[in-house]
Amino acid sequence: MERSLPDGTRGILRARTALRRFRLDRIAPGPAVAPFVENFWVLRWDLRGRPPHRQRVLTRPSVHMTFTSYLTSGRTRARIAGVVRDDFVEEIYDEGRVVGAAFRPGGFRPFMDAPAATLTGRFAAVEEVFGAAGTALAEEVFAAADAGEAVGRLEAFLAGAAPEPDPSAERAAAIVARIAARPGLVRVGELAADVGLGQRSLQRLFHEYVGIGPKWVIRRFRMQEAAERAASGDGVDWAALAADLGYADQAHFTRDFTAAVGTSPAKYAREAGPGTIEA
């Protein structure tokens, strides 16, 4: 029985079912864009003759630049997605492909003339940030013969547009990585003291570079950890997991999990675990 999931599925809810509907590949960035881009990714699906699939995701505190094409109808969409505060739901149908760049937390701010928070909770057209060059890029990506070529064109564009690395962006990314590595972290004050910043300075850094506050980031990584543990297939001691994640009691953990994921931890474990049966 399959118990583990491929790397890179954290945040993809009910990932075992999801990976029967689409294929997700991630590509490491080259050195020219590595200070800004965490990875490039390609999502492919073929649901011709099958029902549409609605995928729910607990997103990371990252900006994404995406190019979606439905191969049968010819419909296309190019946009920049700011940090999504709530869960993100996307419906796919027919046959299609998305080529995307996932920016490091703070990594998109150097490309902008405004704080990253101006993108939070919304989708912007690529040309809103990159102007006519962004429109031309979209045409190139959609005209690419295959996904590898499309990623190459996107990476070349970002390498050509890349500003100098920003020390504040690097610091923001390092702090977000620190949060991700400590799922039991609860208080913003503890984080601020840990990284040597006052709470107001930390809030300003996150507003400018990450696009959302450190409290949200702490909560989001806790929920991603909880969802992954619930789907692991191992018997979960919910009270112990709640304690591991810094909750005072199981009831508060259950409330937060249900609000974020849409169902209780125990039900999610049944629906997302390795025993999931999907037609």
Stockholm file with secondary structure:
# STOCKHOLM 1.0

chainA/1-279         MERSLPDGTRGILRARTALRRFRLDRIAPGPAVAPFVENFWVLRWDLRGRPPHRQRVLTRPSVHMTFTSYLTSGRTRARIAGVVRDDFVEEIYDEGRVVGAAFRPGGFRPFMDAPAATLTGRFAAVEEVFGAAGTALAEEVFAAADAGEAVGRLEAFLAGAAPEPDPSAERAAAIVARIAARPGLVRVGELAADVGLGQRSLQRLFHEYVGIGPKWVIRRFRMQEAAERAASGDGVDWAALAADLGYADQAHFTRDFTAAVGTSPAKYAREAGPGTIEA
#=GR chainA/1-279 SS CCCCCCTTCTTBTTHHHHTTTCEEEEECCCTTTTTTEEEEEEEEEECTTSCCEEEEECCCSCCEEEEEEETTTCCEEEEEECCCSSCEEEEECSEEEEEEEEECTTSSGGGCSSCGGGGTTSEEEHHHHHHHHHHHHHHHHHHCSSHHHHHHHHHHHHHHHCCCCCHHHHHHHHHHHHHHTCTTCCCHHHHHHHHTCCHHHHHHHIIIIISSCHHHHHHHHHHHHHHHHHTTSSCCCHHHHHHHTTCSSHHHHHHHHHHHHSSCHHHHHHHHSTTCCCC
#=GC SS_cons         CCCCCCTTCTTBTTHHHHTTTCEEEEECCCTTTTTTEEEEEEEEEECTTSCCEEEEECCCSCCEEEEEEETTTCCEEEEEECCCSSCEEEEECSEEEEEEEEECTTSSGGGCSSCGGGGTTSEEEHHHHHHHHHHHHHHHHHHCSSHHHHHHHHHHHHHHHCCCCCHHHHHHHHHHHHHHTCTTCCCHHHHHHHHTCCHHHHHHHIIIIISSCHHHHHHHHHHHHHHHHHTTSSCCCHHHHHHHTTCSSHHHHHHHHHHHHSSCHHHHHHHHSTTCCCC
//
